[in-house]
Amino acid sequence: MKEPKKKQQLSVCNKLCYAVGGAPYQLTGCALGFFLQIYLLDVAKVKPLPASIILFVGRAWDAFTDPLVGFCISKSSWTRLGRLMPWIIFSTPLAIIAYFLIWFVPDFPSGMESSHGFLWYLLFYCLFETLVTCFHVPYSALTMFISTEQSERDSATAYRMTVEVLGTVIGTAIQGQIVGQAKAPCLQDQNGSVVASDVVNRTQSTASLKETQNAYLLAAGIIASIYVICAVILILGVREQREPYEAQQAESMPFFQGLRLVMSHGPYVKLIAGFLFTSLAFMLVEGNFALFCTYTLGFRNEFQNLLLAIMLSATFTIPIWQWFLTRFGKKTAVYVGISSAVPFLILVALMESNLIVTYVVAIAAGVSVAAAFLLPWSMLPDVIDDFHLKHPHSPGTEPIFFSFYVFFTKFASGVSLGVSTLSLDFAEYQAQRCSQPEQVKFTLKMLVTMAPIILILLGLLLFKLYPIDEEKRRQNKKALQALRDEASSSGCSDTDSTELASIL
């Protein structure tokens, strides 16, 4: 009876190779999340309204592709490489090409820069998001195929979250430090006494702009190279575990029938609703942080270092949160971890611009960011286990769970970026200026502080409705293990094999 259990144990090497696969999504997502808005406005010279359309449509399209890719995966058959790995293998080279072209500023014909630039960035942003979805959805679903043990999946998820947060650190360091070394182009106010000549000012700005464009390209090239290395480690170091019973089971449930069952599963809907609001809160902070530091706080040359402080703090506290959720439960970890961001957001809203205090707040905020990274992916497998106990004859639904969770979070991200950039347009944001009007500074402060606080509080209220606490999780674990043991001890009859394969 113990032999099958031993087969489910994952080595540290297995967990590390699996975890490394999460880095590409975070590397590129961090760079795009923190820097794409300011890049479009101040480097690519896209006006705020078209930029808001690019950001919203790109994220909305990205959200739409998640269930689409999930549908395609659910229809995929097993190959020699597995059912999920082929998607990861074939999407990687195309994704890095599209990613590099996002950060390239073409020389369009005079007078056509605005329309051509809008189409260029919209096209390659949507293309990259489609290709990275073909990587990330199967990678997320892989969690359910590396082990059937909750403890092993939780442990592998903790490894993954640590590496993903480390990926955001590396992405922040590469993008922030390389771009930060270039002189950020800005034009002084025409009424400023510093300006000796408008011609000289604009000439210097043009040279500085070219230097910044090259810095973005260099950072994109390095991140694309790391993307490939991580994908290779994942492909070579992880194998999908197909249960011997699975070959005997019936075909997977039709996609729309499975979708209807998944979206009517109460714990899943409540988990998504809670994290939808908390994710939207952190995405508002992420998308506007660079502009907030540059213009509201006046730390134009420090925001990349502040980002690095947040991500390093998050990296070091991921293991602490893993211990905390094991010791006190996942729902308690949600309340403590995510709510810990609120006092620091209030402090940022009330305090005057002070660099030392800002660094302290950034380090403290990283603790909450770590919880926001870890907890959704740690709780989602528990929901899937609960679903399988209630619907034992529903094989192949795992990609639906993961793809629609990512769909809702990405859609929220698109809404946050679109609304943020549109709000800046209404506040009369002026591209490439060294300073902004007071209404722009106030708008940025509201987007980074008060709006996230309200969303976090709403999300925590919704988590009160989430029914899977530690007692329920232990009951589900025992029930699943009893079914597996019963199927194994009965000699794997056709009926038991079909039922067990459905549960796994």
C-alpha positions as CSV (number, residue, x, y, z in Angstrom):
1,M,0.0,0.0,0.0
2,K,2.9,2.3,0.5
3,E,4.6,1.7,-2.8
4,P,2.2,3.9,-4.9
5,K,2.6,6.7,-2.4
6,K,6.3,6.7,-2.7
7,K,6.0,7.1,-6.5
8,Q,4.2,10.4,-5.9
9,Q,7.2,12.0,-4.0
10,L,9.0,14.7,-5.9
11,S,12.7,15.3,-5.6
12,V,14.1,18.8,-5.0
13,C,15.5,18.7,-8.6
14,N,12.0,17.9,-10.0
15,K,10.5,20.8,-8.0
16,L,13.2,23.2,-9.0
17,C,12.9,22.3,-12.7
18,Y,9.2,22.7,-12.5
19,A,9.5,26.0,-10.6
20,V,12.0,27.5,-13.1
21,G,9.3,27.2,-15.8
22,G,7.3,29.9,-14.0
23,A,10.1,32.5,-14.4
24,P,9.5,33.4,-18.2
25,Y,5.9,34.5,-17.6
26,Q,6.9,36.6,-14.6
27,L,10.0,38.1,-16.3
28,T,8.1,39.3,-19.3
29,G,5.0,40.2,-17.3
30,C,6.9,42.2,-14.8
31,A,8.7,44.2,-17.5
32,L,5.4,44.8,-19.4
33,G,3.4,45.5,-16.3
34,F,5.8,48.1,-14.7
35,F,7.3,49.7,-17.8
36,L,5.0,49.3,-20.9
37,Q,2.8,52.3,-19.9
38,I,5.6,54.7,-19.4
39,Y,7.4,53.3,-22.5
40,L,4.4,53.9,-24.8
41,L,3.9,57.4,-23.4
42,D,7.4,58.7,-23.1
43,V,9.6,56.6,-25.4
44,A,7.4,55.4,-28.2
45,K,5.5,58.8,-28.1
46,V,2.1,57.2,-28.3
47,K,-0.6,59.6,-27.1
48,P,-2.5,58.7,-23.9
49,L,-5.8,57.7,-25.5
50,P,-4.3,55.3,-28.1
51,A,-2.0,54.0,-25.4
52,S,-4.9,53.2,-23.2
53,I,-6.5,51.3,-26.1
54,I,-3.3,49.3,-26.7
55,L,-3.1,48.4,-23.0
56,F,-6.8,47.5,-22.6
57,V,-7.2,45.6,-25.9
58,G,-3.9,43.8,-25.4
59,R,-4.9,42.6,-21.9
60,A,-8.5,41.8,-22.9
61,W,-7.2,39.8,-25.9
62,D,-4.8,38.1,-23.6
63,A,-7.7,37.2,-21.2
64,F,-9.8,35.9,-24.1
65,T,-7.0,33.6,-25.3
66,D,-6.7,31.8,-21.9
67,P,-10.1,29.9,-22.2
68,L,-9.4,29.5,-25.9
69,V,-6.1,27.8,-25.3
70,G,-7.6,25.9,-22.4
71,F,-10.3,24.6,-24.8
72,C,-7.6,23.5,-27.3
73,I,-5.5,21.8,-24.6
74,S,-8.6,19.9,-23.4
75,K,-9.0,18.5,-26.9
76,S,-5.3,17.7,-27.2
77,S,-4.3,14.0,-27.2
78,W,-1.3,12.6,-25.3
79,T,2.0,12.4,-27.2
80,R,5.4,11.0,-26.5
81,L,6.2,14.4,-24.9
82,G,2.9,14.6,-23.0
83,R,-0.2,16.5,-23.5
84,L,1.0,19.9,-22.2
85,M,4.7,20.0,-23.1
86,P,4.2,20.4,-26.9
87,W,2.4,23.7,-26.3
88,I,5.3,25.0,-24.3
89,I,7.9,23.8,-26.8
90,F,6.4,25.3,-29.9
91,S,5.3,28.6,-28.4
92,T,8.6,29.6,-26.9
93,P,10.6,30.7,-30.1
94,L,7.7,32.7,-31.5
95,A,7.0,34.3,-28.2
96,I,10.5,35.7,-27.7
97,I,10.5,37.2,-31.2
98,A,7.2,39.0,-30.6
99,Y,8.4,40.2,-27.2
100,F,11.5,41.8,-28.6
101,L,9.5,43.6,-31.3
102,I,7.2,45.2,-28.6
103,W,10.3,47.1,-27.4
104,F,11.4,48.2,-30.9
105,V,10.6,51.7,-32.1
106,P,10.4,51.6,-35.9
107,D,11.1,54.6,-38.2
108,F,7.7,55.2,-39.8
109,P,7.2,57.7,-42.7
110,S,6.8,61.3,-41.6
111,G,3.3,62.1,-40.6
112,M,2.4,58.4,-40.2
113,E,4.0,57.8,-36.8
114,S,0.8,57.9,-34.8
115,S,-1.4,55.5,-36.8
116,H,1.4,53.1,-37.8
117,G,2.9,53.1,-34.2
118,F,-0.5,52.3,-32.8
119,L,-1.0,49.3,-35.1
120,W,2.6,48.1,-34.5
121,Y,2.4,48.0,-30.7
122,L,-1.2,46.7,-30.7
123,L,-0.3,43.9,-33.1
124,F,2.8,42.6,-31.4
125,Y,1.5,43.1,-27.9
126,C,-1.6,40.9,-28.8
127,L,0.6,38.4,-30.6
128,F,3.0,38.1,-27.7
129,E,0.2,37.7,-25.2
130,T,-1.3,34.9,-27.3
131,L,2.0,33.0,-27.5
132,V,2.8,33.4,-23.8
133,T,-0.6,32.1,-23.0
134,C,0.2,29.0,-25.0
135,F,3.1,28.6,-22.6
136,H,1.5,29.7,-19.3
137,V,-1.8,27.9,-19.4
138,P,-0.3,24.4,-19.9
139,Y,2.4,25.2,-17.4
140,S,-0.2,26.2,-14.8
141,A,-2.2,23.0,-15.5
142,L,1.0,21.0,-15.1
143,T,0.6,21.4,-11.3
144,M,-2.1,18.7,-11.3
145,F,0.1,16.3,-13.3
146,I,3.3,16.3,-11.4
147,S,1.7,14.6,-8.3
148,T,-1.6,13.6,-6.9
149,E,-0.5,14.4,-3.3
150,Q,-1.7,17.7,-1.9
151,S,1.4,18.2,0.2
152,E,3.7,17.6,-2.8
153,R,1.7,20.0,-5.0
154,D,1.7,22.6,-2.2
155,S,5.5,22.2,-1.8
156,A,6.1,22.4,-5.6
157,T,3.8,25.5,-5.7
158,A,5.9,27.1,-3.0
159,Y,9.1,26.4,-5.0
160,R,7.3,27.8,-8.1
161,M,6.2,31.0,-6.4
162,T,9.6,31.6,-4.9
163,V,11.2,31.3,-8.4
164,E,8.4,33.4,-9.9
165,V,9.0,36.2,-7.4
166,L,12.7,35.8,-8.1
167,G,11.8,36.1,-11.8
168,T,10.1,39.4,-11.1
169,V,13.2,40.5,-9.2
170,I,15.4,39.6,-12.1
171,G,13.0,41.2,-14.6
172,T,12.8,44.4,-12.5
173,A,16.6,44.5,-12.1
174,I,17.3,43.9,-15.8
175,Q,14.6,46.2,-17.1
176,G,14.9,48.8,-14.4
177,Q,18.6,49.1,-14.0
178,I,19.4,49.0,-17.8
179,V,16.7,51.5,-18.6
180,G,17.5,53.5,-15.5
181,Q,21.1,53.9,-16.6
182,A,19.9,55.7,-19.8
183,K,19.0,59.3,-19.3
184,A,15.2,59.5,-19.2
185,P,14.2,62.0,-21.9
186,C,12.1,64.9,-20.7
187,L,11.4,68.4,-21.8
188,Q,11.5,71.3,-19.3
189,D,8.5,73.6,-19.1
190,Q,8.8,76.4,-21.7
191,N,8.5,78.9,-18.9
192,G,11.3,77.3,-16.9
193,S,14.4,79.3,-16.3
194,V,16.6,76.2,-17.0
195,V,15.7,76.3,-20.7
196,A,18.2,78.4,-22.6
197,S,16.9,77.4,-26.0
198,D,14.0,75.3,-27.2
199,V,16.2,74.0,-30.0
200,V,18.9,72.9,-27.7
201,N,16.4,71.3,-25.3
202,R,14.8,69.3,-28.0
203,T,18.1,68.2,-29.6
204,Q,19.3,66.9,-26.2
205,S,16.0,65.2,-25.7
206,T,16.2,63.4,-29.1
207,A,19.7,62.1,-28.3
208,S,18.5,61.0,-24.9
209,L,15.4,59.3,-26.4
210,K,17.5,57.3,-28.8
211,E,19.7,56.1,-25.9
212,T,16.6,55.1,-23.9
213,Q,15.2,53.2,-26.9
214,N,18.5,51.2,-27.2
215,A,18.4,50.5,-23.4
216,Y,14.9,49.0,-23.8
217,L,16.1,46.8,-26.7
218,L,19.1,45.6,-24.7
219,A,16.8,44.7,-21.7
220,A,14.4,42.9,-24.0
221,G,17.2,40.8,-25.6
222,I,18.5,39.7,-22.2
223,I,15.0,38.8,-20.9
224,A,14.3,36.9,-24.1
225,S,17.5,34.9,-23.6
226,I,16.5,34.0,-20.0
227,Y,13.0,33.0,-21.2
228,V,14.6,30.4,-23.6
229,I,16.9,29.0,-20.9
230,C,14.1,28.5,-18.4
231,A,11.9,26.9,-21.0
232,V,14.7,24.4,-21.8
233,I,15.2,23.5,-18.1
234,L,11.4,22.9,-17.7
235,I,11.2,20.8,-20.8
236,L,14.2,18.6,-19.9
237,G,13.6,18.4,-16.2
238,V,9.8,17.7,-15.8
239,R,7.7,14.8,-17.1
240,E,4.0,14.7,-17.0
241,Q,2.7,11.8,-15.0
242,R,0.0,9.9,-16.8
243,E,-1.7,7.4,-14.6
244,P,-1.9,3.8,-15.9
245,Y,-5.6,4.0,-15.3
246,E,-6.0,6.9,-17.6
247,A,-5.6,4.9,-20.7
248,Q,-8.7,2.9,-19.8
249,Q,-11.0,5.9,-19.2
250,A,-13.6,7.4,-21.5
251,E,-12.9,10.4,-23.6
252,S,-12.7,13.8,-21.9
253,M,-15.9,15.6,-21.2
254,P,-17.0,18.1,-23.9
255,F,-15.5,21.5,-23.3
256,F,-18.7,23.5,-22.8
257,Q,-20.3,20.8,-20.6
258,G,-17.1,20.9,-18.4
259,L,-17.1,24.7,-18.5
260,R,-20.7,24.8,-17.2
261,L,-19.8,22.4,-14.4
262,V,-16.7,24.4,-13.5
263,M,-18.4,27.8,-13.4
264,S,-21.3,26.4,-11.3
265,H,-18.8,25.1,-8.7
266,G,-19.4,27.4,-5.7
267,P,-15.9,27.3,-4.2
268,Y,-14.3,28.1,-7.5
269,V,-16.6,31.1,-8.2
270,K,-16.0,32.5,-4.7
271,L,-12.2,32.0,-5.0
272,I,-12.1,33.8,-8.3
273,A,-14.3,36.7,-7.1
274,G,-12.1,37.3,-4.0
275,F,-8.8,37.2,-5.9
276,L,-10.3,39.2,-8.8
277,F,-10.6,42.3,-6.6
278,T,-7.3,41.8,-4.8
279,S,-5.5,41.1,-8.1
280,L,-7.0,44.3,-9.5
281,A,-5.7,46.2,-6.5
282,F,-2.1,45.0,-7.0
283,M,-2.3,45.5,-10.8
284,L,-3.3,49.1,-10.3
285,V,-0.2,49.7,-8.2
286,E,2.0,47.8,-10.6
287,G,0.8,49.6,-13.7
288,N,1.1,53.1,-12.3
289,F,4.1,52.7,-9.9
290,A,6.7,54.0,-12.4
291,L,4.7,57.1,-13.2
292,F,3.8,57.6,-9.5
293,C,7.4,57.5,-8.4
294,T,8.6,59.7,-11.3
295,Y,6.0,62.5,-11.1
296,T,4.1,62.4,-7.8
297,L,7.0,61.5,-5.5
298,G,9.7,63.1,-7.7
299,F,12.0,60.1,-7.7
300,R,12.7,59.9,-11.4
301,N,16.0,58.1,-11.0
302,E,15.0,55.9,-8.1
303,F,11.8,54.0,-9.1
304,Q,13.7,51.0,-10.5
305,N,15.5,50.6,-7.2
306,L,12.2,50.9,-5.3
307,L,10.8,48.2,-7.5
308,L,13.8,46.0,-6.8
309,A,13.3,46.5,-3.0
310,I,9.7,45.4,-3.3
311,M,10.5,42.3,-5.2
312,L,13.5,41.3,-3.1
313,S,11.4,41.6,0.0
314,A,8.7,39.4,-1.6
315,T,11.3,36.8,-2.6
316,F,12.6,36.4,0.9
317,T,9.1,36.2,2.5
318,I,7.6,33.5,0.2
319,P,9.0,30.7,2.4
320,I,7.6,32.5,5.5
321,W,4.2,32.6,3.9
322,Q,4.5,28.9,2.9
323,W,5.2,28.1,6.6
324,F,2.4,30.4,7.8
325,L,-0.3,28.8,5.6
326,T,0.9,25.3,6.6
327,R,0.7,26.3,10.3
328,F,-2.4,28.5,10.4
329,G,-4.3,27.7,7.2
330,K,-4.7,29.3,3.8
331,K,-7.7,31.4,4.6
332,T,-5.9,33.0,7.6
333,A,-2.9,33.6,5.4
334,V,-5.1,35.4,2.9
335,Y,-6.5,37.8,5.5
336,V,-3.2,38.5,7.2
337,G,-1.1,38.6,4.1
338,I,-3.2,40.7,1.7
339,S,-4.6,43.1,4.4
340,S,-1.0,43.9,5.5
341,A,-0.7,46.1,2.4
342,V,-3.4,48.5,3.5
343,P,-1.5,50.4,6.3
344,F,1.4,51.0,3.9
345,L,-0.8,52.2,1.1
346,I,-2.4,54.7,3.6
347,L,1.0,55.9,4.7
348,V,2.0,56.5,1.0
349,A,-1.2,58.5,0.5
350,L,-0.7,60.7,3.5
351,M,3.1,61.2,3.7
352,E,5.2,63.9,2.0
353,S,7.8,62.8,-0.5
354,N,10.6,61.2,1.5
355,L,13.0,58.7,-0.1
356,I,13.9,56.8,3.1
357,V,10.3,56.4,4.2
358,T,9.4,55.3,0.7
359,Y,12.1,52.5,0.8
360,V,10.8,51.3,4.1
361,V,7.2,51.2,2.7
362,A,8.5,49.4,-0.4
363,I,10.2,46.7,1.7
364,A,7.1,46.2,3.8
365,A,4.8,46.1,0.8
366,G,6.9,43.3,-0.6
367,V,5.6,41.1,2.2
368,S,2.0,41.5,1.0
369,V,3.1,41.0,-2.6
370,A,4.5,37.7,-1.7
371,A,1.2,36.5,-0.2
372,A,-0.6,37.7,-3.3
373,F,1.7,35.7,-5.5
374,L,1.6,32.5,-3.5
375,L,-1.9,32.0,-2.2
376,P,-4.1,31.9,-5.4
377,W,-2.0,29.1,-6.9
378,S,-1.8,27.3,-3.6
379,M,-5.6,27.3,-3.1
380,L,-6.7,26.5,-6.7
381,P,-5.7,22.8,-6.5
382,D,-7.8,22.5,-3.4
383,V,-10.8,23.7,-5.3
384,I,-10.1,21.2,-8.1
385,D,-9.9,18.3,-5.6
386,D,-13.2,19.4,-4.2
387,F,-14.7,19.5,-7.7
388,H,-13.4,16.0,-8.5
389,L,-15.0,14.6,-5.4
390,K,-18.4,16.1,-6.3
391,H,-18.0,15.3,-10.1
392,P,-15.9,12.1,-10.3
393,H,-16.8,11.5,-13.9
394,S,-15.4,14.7,-15.3
395,P,-11.9,14.1,-16.7
396,G,-9.9,16.7,-18.5
397,T,-11.3,19.8,-16.6
398,E,-8.0,21.0,-15.1
399,P,-7.1,23.3,-18.0
400,I,-10.5,24.9,-17.7
401,F,-10.0,25.8,-14.0
402,F,-6.6,27.3,-14.6
403,S,-7.3,29.0,-17.9
404,F,-10.5,30.8,-16.6
405,Y,-8.8,31.8,-13.4
406,V,-6.1,33.5,-15.5
407,F,-8.7,34.8,-17.9
408,F,-10.4,36.8,-15.1
409,T,-7.2,38.1,-13.6
410,K,-5.9,39.2,-17.0
411,F,-9.2,40.9,-17.8
412,A,-8.9,42.8,-14.6
413,S,-5.4,43.8,-15.5
414,G,-6.6,45.1,-18.8
415,V,-9.3,47.1,-17.1
416,S,-6.8,48.5,-14.6
417,L,-4.3,49.6,-17.3
418,G,-7.0,51.0,-19.6
419,V,-8.8,52.9,-16.9
420,S,-5.4,54.2,-15.5
421,T,-4.1,55.5,-18.8
422,L,-7.5,57.0,-19.7
423,S,-7.7,58.7,-16.4
424,L,-4.3,60.3,-17.1
425,D,-5.6,61.5,-20.5
426,F,-8.5,63.2,-18.7
427,A,-6.0,64.7,-16.2
428,E,-4.1,66.1,-19.2
429,Y,-0.9,64.0,-18.9
430,Q,1.9,65.6,-21.0
431,A,4.3,63.1,-22.5
432,Q,8.1,63.5,-22.0
433,R,7.7,66.4,-19.6
434,C,10.0,66.6,-16.5
435,S,7.0,67.5,-14.4
436,Q,3.2,67.1,-14.6
437,P,0.2,69.2,-13.7
438,E,-1.1,68.8,-10.1
439,Q,-4.2,67.0,-11.3
440,V,-2.0,64.3,-12.9
441,K,-0.1,63.9,-9.7
442,F,-3.3,63.6,-7.7
443,T,-4.7,61.1,-10.2
444,L,-1.6,58.9,-9.9
445,K,-1.8,59.0,-6.1
446,M,-5.4,57.9,-6.1
447,L,-4.6,55.1,-8.6
448,V,-1.8,53.8,-6.4
449,T,-3.3,54.2,-3.0
450,M,-7.0,54.7,-2.4
451,A,-8.4,52.6,-5.3
452,P,-6.3,49.6,-4.3
453,I,-7.3,49.9,-0.7
454,I,-11.0,49.8,-1.6
455,L,-10.5,46.8,-3.9
456,I,-8.5,44.9,-1.2
457,L,-11.2,45.4,1.4
458,L,-13.9,44.2,-1.1
459,G,-11.9,41.1,-1.9
460,L,-11.4,40.2,1.7
461,L,-15.1,40.5,2.3
462,L,-15.7,38.0,-0.5
463,F,-13.2,35.6,1.0
464,K,-15.5,35.2,4.0
465,L,-17.8,33.2,1.6
466,Y,-15.0,30.8,0.5
467,P,-16.0,27.4,2.1
468,I,-12.8,25.3,1.9
469,D,-11.0,25.8,5.3
470,E,-8.4,23.5,6.7
471,E,-10.9,21.0,8.1
472,K,-12.6,20.7,4.7
473,R,-9.3,20.4,3.0
474,R,-8.3,17.5,5.2
475,Q,-11.6,15.7,4.6
476,N,-11.2,16.0,0.9
477,K,-7.6,14.7,1.1
478,K,-8.8,11.6,3.1
479,A,-11.7,11.0,0.7
480,L,-9.5,11.2,-2.4
481,Q,-6.9,8.9,-0.8
482,A,-9.5,6.4,0.2
483,L,-10.8,6.2,-3.3
484,R,-7.3,5.7,-4.7
485,D,-6.5,3.0,-2.1
486,E,-9.9,1.3,-2.8
487,A,-9.2,1.3,-6.6
488,S,-5.7,-0.1,-6.1
489,S,-6.7,-2.8,-3.6
490,S,-9.6,-4.0,-5.8
491,G,-7.2,-5.1,-8.5
492,C,-8.1,-2.1,-10.7
493,S,-11.3,-3.4,-12.1
494,D,-12.7,-1.5,-15.1
495,T,-15.3,0.4,-13.1
496,D,-12.8,1.4,-10.3
497,S,-10.2,2.3,-12.9
498,T,-12.5,4.6,-14.7
499,E,-13.6,6.3,-11.5
500,L,-10.1,6.7,-10.2
501,A,-8.8,8.1,-13.5
502,S,-11.7,10.6,-13.5
503,I,-10.6,11.7,-10.0
504,L,-7.0,12.0,-10.9
